[in-house]
Amino acid sequence: MTETAVDFLSVREAAEQRRSIRAYEPGPIPREELEEILDVVRRAPSAFNVQPWRFLVVESPELKAQLAAAAFNQRQVHSAPAVIVLYTDMEDALANLDAVVHPGMPPEQRESTKATIRRMFSAQPADEREAWGAGQGYIALGYLLLAAEARGYQTSPMSGFDLAKVKEVLGLPANARVPALVAIGHAAEEGFPQHRLPLASLMKVA
């Protein structure tokens, strides 16, 4: 099946249609569908192009049960065919600057850019550095919710969980942060319609 054979939602349609879903239809999500969604998400922007986000897709019922216990037994963790654990790892990102600094730069500029990034983050306490990375991770989260909706999958982002337990269950690095767990699948409920503040109450022009 080619990309042109599928009717994807526009960004605006996905944003207007999306709602948080907690009950999902059974059945696995095809691997190629998950990869297509995450291939969109990886294109999210990040400061210095550091791209600190990583994605762990949890499909195993046994592992989902352990993850649910770490997430206060939220029912969408049990119900969804997959839960995407969006985590950030600044140690790994900084160890792989060759892969993230643009190869189109002249060699001297590439080396200077890598040195600047290392100098800036080495001056920060580890907790502050990882918090910065998690902040970048929320950009990827927004992309993930819209990319899934555009391809016909519903989601529920979760910030309610025991971080230490999530990292223990999944074997994540000790320094990692987890901006969100995201249940994903086909909805088995309508969910609540969107209720958002009007643009006029949010936007000002200076």
Buried (B, 14 or more C-beta within 10 A) or exposed (E): EEEEEEEBBEEEEBBEEBBBBBBBEEEEBEEEBBEBBBEBBEEBEBEBEBBBBBBBBBBEEEBBEBBBBBBEEBEBBBBBBBBBBBBBBBBBBBEEBEEBBEEEEEEEEBEEBBEEBEEEBEEEEEEEBBBBBBBBBBBBBEBBBBBBBBBBBBBBBBEEBEBEBBBEBBEBBEBBBBBBBBBBBBBBEEBEEEEEEEEEEEEEEE
